[in-house]
Amino acid sequence: MSPGVRYGLLGGIAVVFYFALLYIAKPEMYLDLSLQWGSMVIYLIFMWIATKEDCTLKGAARDFREVVRTPFVVFLLINLCYWVFNYGLRLYDPSILLTELNVALDMAKTQLNAGVGDPEQADKLRKYVQELERLIQNPQPQPLGPIIRDMCMGAVGGFVLAAGVAAMVKNQKK
């Protein structure tokens, strides 16, 4: 098994375990943005280890595109594990989505009350508030579309991280 796949799956298990612990400890912790972004440390550790192992096996003098594949595969697999867990947890506990909608509603109302300045933006914000209130009153199961969209958007950032890890490992070998 390649280092990218091996460490991607191990990292995926680690990230799922991390988020499961947060949820079990306190569901609000699962939604805390600083703890969400803090999981990137786990991603980076597994990306780094896999890239180092890959460069030990195949050499760091290869083309950059070849070196960046391993950390990117690690990122994609960890991210896939995270999003499958995230989606499953939202199906299991719909209150997570409801909590997120309430937070978004509070933020939008605060922004609207503070004054946007632009009448067109204020109108868009009022429509957004109405949509959030409608969703809160009539909650639906988490749709899969936004999850897939967010996962794909994350892959772009994951490539940037992979490129950074690959560059650091390549430069470390010189």
Disulfide bonds with the S-S distance in Angstrom:
none
